[in-house]
Amino acid sequence: MHISEGILPAQLCISGYGFTSLITWYSLRQINRLPNPLASIPKASLLTAAFFVASSIHIPIPPASIHLVLNGLLGTVLGYYAFPAILIGLFFQGIMFGHGGLTTLGINALIMGIPAILAYQIFQLRHILGKGIRENLSMKIFGFIAGAAAIAVSSLIFFSLIITNLPSGFDNSLEQTAIYGLMISHIPLMGIEGILTAMVVSFLHRVMPELLPS
């Protein structure tokens, strides 16, 4: 889910930084409107660390292997803290492991951060659409949808950018076939992350509901 350096044109990378700066500013503005903006920083730090190490957990799904992303989980649990948390996690992944890179940091933050905010909005819909359903069941349903939708949207953005910006020296038909195969291998990841998100939010709701965004 990381776009490496050298694939996207420079103007797109610069635009990525511009939009990332704008969304980071908006997220921080929303955080500052909370009664106690500092209260969730320890929780955000813990989940940033989880996001940081998730890329090292590879799941073999022929013809490729995929890794956990956890952006849906971060969105459901952190709300608007998720975007800055993902940005920080991607920065350290880029400089320590070479996942992605600094020139594509803005684009990668958009690929994973925007779906995280979307996941938060989906999870909050349980207050409207989940009426009449047992609360714990509502948590699981909307947690699953949020986790799966975040991966779906991230994959859609990622593969759209890759396919439409293949370098001229590549064999386009061969590369597109490989990309489509990799895209198909991400479909099971949607289910995995949906189940994981549902399990985590259901557990937190039972033992420590104050950790979930209101």
Buried (B, 14 or more C-beta within 10 A) or exposed (E): BBBBBEBBEEEBBEBBBEBBEEBBEEBBEBBEEBEEEEEBEEBBEBBBBBBBEBBEEEEEBEEBEBBBBBBBBBBBBBBBBBBBBBBBBBBBBBEEEEBBBEBBBBBBBBBBBBBBBBBBEBBBEBEEEBEEBEEEEBBBBBBBBBBBBBBBBBBBBBBEBBBEEBEEEEEEEEBBEEBEEBBEBBBEBBEBBBBBBBBBBBEBBEEEEEBBBE
